[in-house]
Amino acid sequence: QKSGVIFDNMEKIGGYFVSLYKGATRESVYLMMLDNSNKMIECRLLSQGSVDSAELSARKITEAALSRNSSVLILAHNHPGGTVQPSDSDITFTRAMRRALLPIDLQLVEHIIVANDEYLPLIKYLRDKDRW
């Protein structure tokens, strides 16, 4: 936990999650909650699953964010023993969560996928490929 640290670039964000997932054998989802200055309020484990899946809902994200008065959010999940390549369900989930959170002023700014010592910022990846 690095509350109070400013996460204002992708290297800091990606590096934080790579170290957080070091040695993980099950897929899990974290929510990094930031204030409007990109200062971390909390990074919370929201879901832990099997080797290749973890369940999560917009409601769970919303409740966590509102409980900490955060409006800037970064999701992260890992692909244990896999690759950072996003699955179709990763892409569909990210788009759906971003759309669901916007009307209540919660901004999902990124969704990080971690595998081994690599990370992929999914929203940036989709924008760069004109698939957003």
DSSP file (Angstrom, degrees, kcal/mol; ACC not computed):
  #  RESIDUE AA STRUCTURE BP1 BP2  ACC     N-H-->O    O-->H-N    N-H-->O    O-->H-N    TCO  KAPPA ALPHA  PHI   PSI    X-CA   Y-CA   Z-CA
    1    1 A Q              0   0    0      0, 0.0    43,-0.0     0, 0.0    41,-0.0   0.000 360.0 360.0 360.0 127.4    0.0    0.0    0.0
    2    2 A K    >   +     0   0    0      3,-0.1     3,-2.2     2,-0.0    38,-0.3  -0.311 360.0 174.7-127.1  49.3    1.4    3.3   -1.0
    3    3 A S  T 3   +     0   0    0      1,-0.3    38,-0.2    38,-0.1     3,-0.1  -0.294  69.5  30.6 -60.0 142.4   -1.4    5.7   -0.1
    4    4 A G  T 3  S+     0   0    0     36,-3.0    -1,-0.3     1,-0.4     2,-0.2   0.157  89.2 123.2  94.0 -17.7   -0.3    9.3   -0.7
    5    5 A V    <   -     0   0    0     -3,-2.2    35,-3.0    35,-0.1     2,-0.5  -0.565  64.1-124.2 -76.6 139.5    2.0    8.5   -3.6
    6    6 A I  B     -A   39   0A   0     33,-0.3     2,-0.8    -2,-0.2    33,-0.3  -0.754  19.2-165.6 -88.0 124.2    1.3   10.3   -6.8
    7    7 A F        +     0   0    0     31,-3.3    -1,-0.0    -2,-0.5     3,-0.0  -0.796  31.0 146.0-109.0  86.2    0.7    7.9   -9.7
    8    8 A D        +     0   0    0     -2,-0.8     2,-0.3     1,-0.0    -1,-0.1   0.306  55.6  44.4-111.3   7.5    1.0   10.3  -12.7
    9    9 A N  S  > S-     0   0    0     -3,-0.1     4,-2.0     1,-0.1     3,-0.3  -0.991  79.1-115.2-149.6 160.2    2.6    8.1  -15.4
   10   10 A M  H  > S+     0   0    0     -2,-0.3     4,-3.3     1,-0.2     5,-0.3   0.804 110.6  59.9 -65.9 -31.1    2.2    4.7  -16.8
   11   11 A E  H  > S+     0   0    0      2,-0.2     4,-2.4     1,-0.2    -1,-0.2   0.920 108.5  44.4 -64.2 -42.9    5.7    3.5  -15.6
   12   12 A K  H  > S+     0   0    0     -3,-0.3     4,-2.1     2,-0.2    -2,-0.2   0.929 117.6  45.0 -64.7 -44.9    4.8    4.2  -12.0
   13   13 A I  H  X S+     0   0    0     -4,-2.0     4,-2.1     2,-0.2    -2,-0.2   0.955 116.7  43.9 -65.4 -51.0    1.4    2.6  -12.3
   14   14 A G  H  X S+     0   0    0     -4,-3.3     4,-2.6     1,-0.2     5,-0.2   0.911 113.8  50.9 -61.3 -44.0    2.6   -0.5  -14.3
   15   15 A G  H  X S+     0   0    0     -4,-2.4     4,-2.1    -5,-0.3    -1,-0.2   0.881 108.0  53.4 -61.5 -39.6    5.6   -1.0  -12.0
   16   16 A Y  H  X S+     0   0    0     -4,-2.1     4,-1.9    -5,-0.2    -1,-0.2   0.939 113.0  42.6 -60.8 -47.6    3.4   -0.8   -8.9
   17   17 A F  H  X S+     0   0    0     -4,-2.1     4,-2.2     2,-0.2    -2,-0.2   0.865 109.6  56.4 -72.4 -34.6    1.1   -3.6  -10.2
   18   18 A V  H  < S+     0   0    0     -4,-2.6     4,-0.5     1,-0.2    -1,-0.2   0.935 112.2  43.6 -59.4 -44.4    4.0   -5.8  -11.5
   19   19 A S  H >< S+     0   0    0     -4,-2.1     3,-0.6     1,-0.2    -2,-0.2   0.865 111.3  55.0 -69.7 -34.1    5.5   -5.8   -8.0
   20   20 A L  H 3< S+     0   0    0     -4,-1.9    -1,-0.2     1,-0.2    -2,-0.2   0.870 111.9  43.2 -64.8 -37.0    2.0   -6.3   -6.4
   21   21 A Y  T >< S+     0   0    0     -4,-2.2     3,-2.7    -5,-0.1    -1,-0.2   0.449  80.1 135.5 -90.4  -0.5    1.4   -9.4   -8.5
   22   22 A K  T <  S+     0   0    0     -3,-0.6    -3,-0.1    -4,-0.5    95,-0.0  -0.263  81.9   3.5 -52.6 122.8    4.9  -10.9   -8.1
   23   23 A G  T 3  S+     0   0    0      1,-0.3    -1,-0.3     2,-0.0     2,-0.1   0.439  91.0 150.8  82.2   0.1    4.5  -14.6   -7.4
   24   24 A A    <   -     0   0    0     -3,-2.7    -1,-0.3     1,-0.1    -3,-0.1  -0.428  23.5-178.9 -68.7 137.6    0.7  -14.6   -7.7
   25   25 A T        +     0   0    0     -2,-0.1     2,-0.3    55,-0.1    -1,-0.1   0.515  64.0  58.6-112.9 -11.3   -0.8  -18.0   -8.9
   26   26 A R  S    S-     0   0    0     26,-0.1    25,-0.3    53,-0.0     2,-0.2  -0.902  90.1-105.0-118.6 150.1   -4.4  -17.0   -9.1
   27   27 A E        +     0   0    0     23,-3.4    22,-3.5    -2,-0.3     2,-0.3  -0.521  46.6 171.9 -71.3 135.9   -6.1  -14.3  -11.0
   28   28 A S  E     -B   48   0B   0     20,-0.2    50,-1.0    -2,-0.2     2,-0.5  -0.978  25.1-137.1-144.6 157.6   -7.1  -11.3   -8.9
   29   29 A V  E     -BC  47  77B   0     18,-2.9    17,-3.0    -2,-0.3    18,-1.5  -0.961  16.8-170.5-120.9 129.3   -8.5   -7.9   -9.5
   30   30 A Y  E     -BC  45  76B   0     46,-2.7    46,-2.0    -2,-0.5     2,-0.5  -0.877  11.4-149.8-114.6 150.3   -7.3   -4.7   -7.7
   31   31 A L  E     -BC  44  75B   0     13,-2.5    13,-2.6    -2,-0.3     2,-0.6  -0.977   6.7-157.9-120.3 116.8   -8.8   -1.3   -7.8
   32   32 A M  E     -BC  43  74B   0     42,-3.3    42,-2.1    -2,-0.5     2,-0.5  -0.848  11.5-158.7 -92.6 122.6   -6.5    1.7   -7.4
   33   33 A M  E     -BC  42  73B   0      9,-3.4     8,-3.6    -2,-0.6     9,-1.4  -0.905  13.2-177.5-107.9 124.8   -8.4    4.7   -6.1
   34   34 A L  E     -BC  40  72B   0     38,-2.9    38,-1.2    -2,-0.5    37,-0.8  -0.782  22.4-126.6-117.6 158.3   -6.9    8.1   -6.7
   35   35 A D    >   -     0   0    0      4,-2.1     3,-2.0    -2,-0.3    35,-0.1  -0.343  49.6 -84.4 -89.2-176.0   -7.8   11.6   -5.9
   36   36 A N  T 3  S+     0   0    0      1,-0.3    -1,-0.0     2,-0.1    34,-0.0   0.598 130.6  56.8 -70.1  -8.6   -8.0   14.4   -8.5
   37   37 A S  T 3  S-     0   0    0      2,-0.1    -1,-0.3     0, 0.0     3,-0.1   0.209 120.0-108.1-100.7  13.0   -4.3   15.0   -8.2
   38   38 A N  S <  S+     0   0    0     -3,-2.0   -31,-3.3     1,-0.3     2,-0.5   0.723  71.2 147.6  65.4  23.9   -3.5   11.3   -9.0
   39   39 A K  B     -A    6   0A   0    -33,-0.3    -4,-2.1   -31,-0.1    -1,-0.3  -0.778  53.8-112.1 -89.5 131.0   -2.5   10.6   -5.4
   40   40 A M  E     +B   34   0B   0    -35,-3.0   -36,-3.0    -2,-0.5    -6,-0.3  -0.426  34.1 176.9 -68.1 129.7   -3.4    7.1   -4.3
   41   41 A I  E     -     0   0B   0     -8,-3.6     2,-0.3     1,-0.4    -7,-0.2   0.827  69.9 -28.4 -90.6 -47.8   -6.1    6.9   -1.7
   42   42 A E  E     -B   33   0B   0     -9,-1.4    -9,-3.4   -40,-0.1     2,-0.5  -0.969  43.5-143.8-164.7 151.3   -6.1    3.1   -1.5
   43   43 A C  E     -B   32   0B   0     -2,-0.3     2,-0.4   -11,-0.2   -11,-0.2  -0.979  33.0-171.3-121.3 116.5   -5.4    0.1   -3.7
   44   44 A R  E     -B   31   0B   0    -13,-2.6   -13,-2.5    -2,-0.5     2,-0.5  -0.887  27.7-125.4-118.6 135.8   -8.0   -2.6   -2.8
   45   45 A L  E     +B   30   0B   0     -2,-0.4   -15,-0.2   -15,-0.2     3,-0.1  -0.670  32.6 173.7 -71.8 120.3   -8.3   -6.3   -3.7
   46   46 A L  E     +     0   0B   0    -17,-3.0     2,-0.3    -2,-0.5   -16,-0.2   0.731  59.0   8.2-101.7 -28.3  -11.8   -6.6   -5.1
   47   47 A S  E     -B   29   0B   0    -18,-1.5   -18,-2.9     9,-0.1     2,-0.4  -0.988  50.9-166.0-157.9 141.2  -11.8  -10.1   -6.4
   48   48 A Q  E     +B   28   0B   0     -2,-0.3   -20,-0.2   -20,-0.2     7,-0.2  -0.999  24.0 162.9-130.8 133.2   -9.8  -13.3   -6.4
   49   49 A G        -     0   0    0    -22,-3.5     5,-0.2    -2,-0.4     2,-0.0  -0.195  37.3 -63.1-124.9-147.7  -10.5  -16.2   -8.7
   50   50 A S  S    S-     0   0    0      3,-1.5   -23,-3.4   -24,-0.1    -1,-0.3   0.024  72.0 -68.4 -91.0-158.6   -9.0  -19.3  -10.1
   51   51 A V  S    S+     0   0    0    -25,-0.3     3,-0.1     1,-0.2    -2,-0.0   0.813 131.8  17.8 -65.6 -30.0   -6.0  -19.6  -12.4
   52   52 A D  S    S+     0   0    0      1,-0.1     2,-0.3   -25,-0.1    -1,-0.2   0.208 118.8  47.7-134.6  19.5   -7.8  -17.9  -15.2
   53   53 A S        +     0   0    0     -3,-0.2    -3,-1.5   -26,-0.1     2,-0.3  -0.986  40.9 179.6-159.0 151.5  -10.8  -15.9  -14.0
   54   54 A A        -     0   0    0     -2,-0.3     2,-0.3    -5,-0.2    -5,-0.1  -0.967  26.3-130.9-148.5 135.3  -12.0  -13.5  -11.4
   55   55 A E        +     0   0    0     -2,-0.3     2,-0.3    -7,-0.2   -26,-0.1  -0.618  31.3 163.6 -90.7 146.4  -15.5  -12.1  -11.1
   56   56 A L        -     0   0    0     -2,-0.3     2,-0.3    -9,-0.1    -9,-0.1  -0.975  16.7-158.1-159.2 146.1  -16.2   -8.4  -10.7
   57   57 A S     >  -     0   0    0     -2,-0.3     4,-1.8     1,-0.1     5,-0.1  -0.877  31.4-119.7-126.1 159.6  -19.2   -6.1  -11.0
   58   58 A A  H  > S+     0   0    0     -2,-0.3     4,-2.9     1,-0.2     5,-0.2   0.853 115.0  59.2 -61.4 -35.0  -19.7   -2.4  -11.6
   59   59 A R  H  > S+     0   0    0      2,-0.2     4,-2.9     1,-0.2    -1,-0.2   0.921 103.9  48.6 -61.5 -44.5  -21.5   -2.3   -8.2
   60   60 A K  H  > S+     0   0    0      2,-0.2     4,-2.0     1,-0.2    -1,-0.2   0.905 113.8  46.9 -63.7 -41.5  -18.5   -3.6   -6.3
   61   61 A I  H  X S+     0   0    0     -4,-1.8     4,-2.7     2,-0.2    -2,-0.2   0.937 113.5  49.0 -63.3 -47.2  -16.2   -1.0   -8.1
   62   62 A T  H  X S+     0   0    0     -4,-2.9     4,-2.8     1,-0.2     5,-0.3   0.921 110.5  49.6 -60.8 -46.9  -18.8    1.8   -7.4
   63   63 A E  H  X S+     0   0    0     -4,-2.9     4,-2.0     1,-0.2    -1,-0.2   0.911 112.9  47.3 -60.6 -43.0  -19.1    0.9   -3.7
   64   64 A A  H  X S+     0   0    0     -4,-2.0     4,-0.9    -5,-0.2    -2,-0.2   0.945 114.4  46.3 -63.2 -48.0  -15.4    0.8   -3.2
   65   65 A A  H ><>S+     0   0    0     -4,-2.7     5,-2.6     1,-0.2     3,-0.7   0.922 114.6  46.2 -62.8 -45.4  -14.8    4.1   -5.0
   66   66 A L  H ><5S+     0   0    0     -4,-2.8     3,-1.0     1,-0.2    -1,-0.2   0.852 105.8  59.9 -68.0 -33.5  -17.6    6.0   -3.2
   67   67 A S  H 3<5S+     0   0    0     -4,-2.0    -1,-0.2    -5,-0.3    -2,-0.2   0.765 115.1  36.0 -65.2 -23.2  -16.5    4.6    0.2
   68   68 A R  T <<5S-     0   0    0     -4,-0.9    -1,-0.2    -3,-0.7    -2,-0.2   0.259 110.0-118.4-111.9  10.0  -13.2    6.3   -0.3
   69   69 A N  T < 5 +     0   0    0     -3,-1.0     2,-0.4    -4,-0.2    -3,-0.2   0.879  63.0 149.5  53.9  41.7  -14.4    9.5   -2.1
   70   70 A S      < +     0   0    0     -5,-2.6    -1,-0.2    -6,-0.1   -35,-0.2  -0.855  28.1 171.9-106.2 140.5  -12.4    8.6   -5.2
   71   71 A S        +     0   0    0    -37,-0.8    36,-3.3    -2,-0.4     2,-0.6   0.444  65.1  73.6-121.6  -5.9  -13.4    9.5   -8.7
   72   72 A V  E     -Cd  34 107B   0    -38,-1.2   -38,-2.9    34,-0.2     2,-0.4  -0.949  67.4-177.6-113.7 118.3  -10.3    8.5  -10.6
   73   73 A L  E     -Cd  33 108B   0     34,-3.1    36,-2.4    -2,-0.6    37,-0.9  -0.895  21.8-171.1-125.9 144.4   -9.9    4.7  -10.9
   74   74 A I  E     -Cd  32 110B   0    -42,-2.1   -42,-3.3    -2,-0.4     2,-0.3  -0.986  13.6-158.2-130.5 122.3   -7.5    2.2  -12.3
   75   75 A L  E     -Cd  31 111B   0     35,-2.2    37,-2.9    -2,-0.4     2,-0.3  -0.675  11.7-176.3 -91.7 152.5   -8.3   -1.5  -12.5
   76   76 A A  E     +Cd  30 112B   0    -46,-2.0   -46,-2.7    -2,-0.3     2,-0.3  -0.989   8.0 168.9-146.8 142.0   -5.7   -4.2  -12.7
   77   77 A H  E     -Cd  29 113B   0     35,-2.4    37,-2.2    -2,-0.3     2,-0.3  -0.973  22.3-129.6-145.8 163.6   -5.8   -7.9  -13.0
   78   78 A N  E     - d   0 114B   0    -50,-1.0    37,-0.2    -2,-0.3   -50,-0.1  -0.759   7.1-147.0-115.1 158.4   -3.2  -10.6  -13.8
   79   79 A H    >   -     0   0    0     35,-2.8     3,-2.3    -2,-0.3    37,-0.2  -0.830  31.0-145.7-116.8  86.3   -2.8  -13.5  -16.1
   80   80 A P  T 3  S-     0   0    0      0, 0.0     3,-0.1     0, 0.0   -55,-0.1  -0.306  79.7  -4.4 -59.9 129.0   -0.9  -15.9  -14.0
   81   81 A G  T 3  S+     0   0    0      1,-0.2     2,-0.1    -2,-0.0    34,-0.1   0.639 123.3  90.7  66.3  13.5    1.5  -17.9  -16.1
   82   82 A G  S <  S-     0   0    0     -3,-2.3     2,-0.3     1,-0.1    -1,-0.2  -0.112  78.4 -83.9-116.6-147.7    0.2  -16.3  -19.2
   83   83 A T        -     0   0    0      2,-0.2    33,-0.1    -3,-0.1    -1,-0.1  -0.826  29.8-116.2-124.3 162.0    0.7  -13.3  -21.4
   84   84 A V  S    S+     0   0    0     -2,-0.3    29,-0.1    31,-0.2    36,-0.1   0.547  74.3 124.7 -76.6  -5.4   -0.4   -9.7  -21.2
   85   85 A Q        -     0   0    0      1,-0.1    -2,-0.2    -6,-0.1     2,-0.1  -0.350  66.3-121.2 -57.0 124.8   -2.4  -10.1  -24.4
   86   86 A P        -     0   0    0      0, 0.0     2,-0.1     0, 0.0    -1,-0.1  -0.425  19.2-134.5 -72.9 143.1   -6.0   -9.1  -23.6
   87   87 A S     >  -     0   0    0     -2,-0.1     4,-1.9     1,-0.1     5,-0.2  -0.450  27.7-106.7 -83.7 165.8   -8.8  -11.6  -24.1
   88   88 A D  H  > S+     0   0    0      1,-0.2     4,-2.7     2,-0.2     5,-0.2   0.884 123.9  52.9 -58.8 -38.3  -12.0  -10.7  -25.8
   89   89 A S  H  > S+     0   0    0      2,-0.2     4,-2.6     1,-0.2    -1,-0.2   0.853 104.5  55.1 -69.6 -32.6  -13.7  -10.8  -22.3
   90   90 A D  H  > S+     0   0    0      2,-0.2     4,-2.2     1,-0.2    -1,-0.2   0.932 112.4  43.9 -59.8 -45.1  -11.0   -8.4  -20.9
   91   91 A I  H  X S+     0   0    0     -4,-1.9     4,-2.3     2,-0.2    -2,-0.2   0.933 115.4  46.5 -67.2 -47.7  -11.9   -5.9  -23.7
   92   92 A T  H  X S+     0   0    0     -4,-2.7     4,-2.4     1,-0.2    -2,-0.2   0.918 113.6  49.4 -61.2 -45.1  -15.6   -6.3  -23.4
   93   93 A F  H  X S+     0   0    0     -4,-2.6     4,-2.8     2,-0.2     5,-0.2   0.921 110.7  49.7 -60.2 -46.5  -15.5   -6.0  -19.6
   94   94 A T  H  X S+     0   0    0     -4,-2.2     4,-2.4    -5,-0.2     5,-0.2   0.923 112.1  46.9 -62.9 -45.9  -13.3   -2.8  -19.7
   95   95 A R  H  X S+     0   0    0     -4,-2.3     4,-2.2     1,-0.2    -1,-0.2   0.925 114.2  48.2 -61.0 -44.3  -15.6   -1.1  -22.2
   96   96 A A  H  X S+     0   0    0     -4,-2.4     4,-2.4    -5,-0.2    -2,-0.2   0.904 112.2  48.3 -64.8 -42.6  -18.7   -2.0  -20.2
   97   97 A M  H  X S+     0   0    0     -4,-2.8     4,-2.2     2,-0.2     5,-0.2   0.919 110.6  50.7 -65.2 -43.2  -17.2   -0.9  -16.9
   98   98 A R  H  X S+     0   0    0     -4,-2.4     4,-1.6    -5,-0.2    -1,-0.2   0.931 113.4  45.6 -61.0 -44.7  -16.1    2.4  -18.3
   99   99 A R  H  < S+     0   0    0     -4,-2.2    -1,-0.2     1,-0.2    -2,-0.2   0.897 113.2  50.2 -64.4 -40.7  -19.6    3.1  -19.7
  100  100 A A  H  < S+     0   0    0     -4,-2.4     4,-0.2     1,-0.2    -1,-0.2   0.839 113.4  45.0 -68.1 -33.4  -21.3    2.0  -16.5
  101  101 A L  H ><>S+     0   0    0     -4,-2.2     5,-2.0    -5,-0.2     3,-1.2   0.785  95.7  74.4 -84.7 -28.2  -19.1    4.3  -14.3
  102  102 A L  G ><5S+     0   0    0     -4,-1.6     3,-2.2     1,-0.3    -1,-0.2   0.885  88.7  57.2 -56.0 -46.4  -19.2    7.5  -16.3
  103  103 A P  G 3 5S+     0   0    0      0, 0.0    -1,-0.3     0, 0.0    -2,-0.1   0.732 108.0  49.3 -62.7 -18.9  -22.8    8.6  -15.5
  104  104 A I  G < 5S-     0   0    0     -3,-1.2    -2,-0.2    -4,-0.2     3,-0.1   0.048 122.1-105.7-106.7  25.8  -22.0    8.5  -11.8
  105  105 A D  T < 5S+     0   0    0     -3,-2.2     2,-0.6     1,-0.2    -3,-0.2   0.784  76.1 135.9  59.6  32.7  -18.8   10.6  -12.3
  106  106 A L      < -     0   0    0     -5,-2.0     2,-0.7    -8,-0.1    -1,-0.2  -0.961  41.6-154.0-109.0 123.3  -16.4    7.7  -11.8
  107  107 A Q  E     -d   72   0B   0    -36,-3.3   -34,-3.1    -2,-0.6     2,-1.1  -0.855   8.4-158.8-105.8 110.8  -13.6    7.8  -14.3
  108  108 A L  E     +d   73   0B   0     -2,-0.7   -34,-0.2   -10,-0.2     3,-0.1  -0.757  18.1 175.4 -82.4 101.9  -11.9    4.5  -15.2
  109  109 A V  E     -     0   0B   0    -36,-2.4     2,-0.3    -2,-1.1   -35,-0.2   0.748  58.7  -2.2 -86.2 -23.6   -8.7    5.9  -16.6
  110  110 A E  E     -d   74   0B   0    -37,-0.9   -35,-2.2    -3,-0.1     2,-0.4  -0.991  47.2-150.3-162.3 157.2   -6.9    2.6  -17.2
  111  111 A H  E     -d   75   0B   0     -2,-0.3    11,-2.8   -37,-0.2     2,-0.4  -0.949  25.1-155.9-132.4 110.9   -7.1   -1.2  -16.8
  112  112 A I  E     -dE  76 121B   0    -37,-2.9   -35,-2.4    -2,-0.4     2,-0.5  -0.727   4.7-159.9 -93.7 132.3   -3.7   -2.8  -16.4
  113  113 A I  E     -dE  77 120B   0      7,-2.4     7,-2.3    -2,-0.4     2,-0.4  -0.955  12.1-164.6-108.9 129.5   -3.1   -6.4  -17.3
  114  114 A V  E     +dE  78 119B   0    -37,-2.2   -35,-2.8    -2,-0.5     2,-0.3  -0.943  16.1 167.6-118.1 134.4    0.0   -8.0  -15.6
  115  115 A A  E >   - E   0 118B   0      3,-2.0     3,-2.4    -2,-0.4   -31,-0.2  -0.951  67.0 -43.1-143.1 125.1    1.7  -11.2  -16.6
  116  116 A N  T 3  S-     0   0    0     -2,-0.3   -95,-0.1     1,-0.3   -33,-0.1  -0.367 124.6 -22.6  54.3-124.0    5.1  -12.1  -15.2
  117  117 A D  T 3  S+     0   0    0     -2,-0.1     2,-0.3    -3,-0.1    -1,-0.3   0.129 122.1  89.1-102.4  21.0    7.2   -8.9  -15.3
  118  118 A E  E <   -E  115   0B   0     -3,-2.4    -3,-2.0  -100,-0.1     2,-0.3  -0.815  52.0-168.6-116.6 156.2    5.2   -7.3  -18.0
  119  119 A Y  E     -E  114   0B   0     -2,-0.3    -5,-0.2    -5,-0.2   -35,-0.1  -0.985   7.1-157.9-139.7 154.2    2.1   -5.0  -18.0
  120  120 A L  E     -E  113   0B   0     -7,-2.3    -7,-2.4    -2,-0.3     2,-1.1  -0.985  16.0-141.4-132.3 121.3   -0.2   -3.8  -20.6
  121  121 A P  E  >  -E  112   0B   0      0, 0.0     4,-2.6     0, 0.0    -9,-0.2  -0.724  21.7-163.1 -80.0 103.5   -2.4   -0.6  -20.2
  122  122 A L  H  > S+     0   0    0    -11,-2.8     4,-2.7    -2,-1.1     5,-0.2   0.864  81.1  49.4 -63.0 -43.7   -5.5   -2.0  -21.9
  123  123 A I  H  > S+     0   0    0    -12,-0.3     4,-2.3     2,-0.2    -1,-0.2   0.933 114.9  45.4 -64.4 -44.0   -7.3    1.3  -22.6
  124  124 A K  H  > S+     0   0    0      2,-0.2     4,-2.9     1,-0.2    -2,-0.2   0.922 112.0  53.1 -62.0 -43.3   -4.2    2.9  -24.1
  125  125 A Y  H  X S+     0   0    0     -4,-2.6     4,-1.4     1,-0.2    -2,-0.2   0.918 110.9  45.9 -57.4 -46.5   -3.6   -0.3  -26.1
  126  126 A L  H  <>S+     0   0    0     -4,-2.7     5,-3.3     2,-0.2     6,-0.7   0.888 112.8  50.0 -67.4 -38.6   -7.1   -0.2  -27.5
  127  127 A R  H ><5S+     0   0    0     -4,-2.3     3,-1.7     4,-0.2    -2,-0.2   0.929 108.6  52.5 -63.4 -44.3   -6.9    3.5  -28.3
  128  128 A D  H 3<5S+     0   0    0     -4,-2.9    -1,-0.2     1,-0.3    -2,-0.2   0.812 112.9  44.9 -62.4 -29.3   -3.6    3.0  -30.1
  129  129 A K  T 3<5S-     0   0    0     -4,-1.4    -1,-0.3    -5,-0.2    -2,-0.2   0.298 113.3-118.6 -95.8   8.8   -5.1    0.3  -32.2
  130  130 A D  T < 5S+     0   0    0     -3,-1.7    -3,-0.2     1,-0.1    -2,-0.1   0.859  83.5 117.3  54.8  38.9   -8.3    2.4  -32.9
  131  131 A R      <       0   0    0     -5,-3.3    -4,-0.2    -6,-0.1    -5,-0.1   0.285 360.0 360.0-114.4   7.0  -10.4   -0.3  -31.2
  132  132 A W              0   0    0     -6,-0.7    -5,-0.1    -5,-0.1    -1,-0.1   0.484 360.0 360.0 -81.5 360.0  -11.7    1.9  -28.4
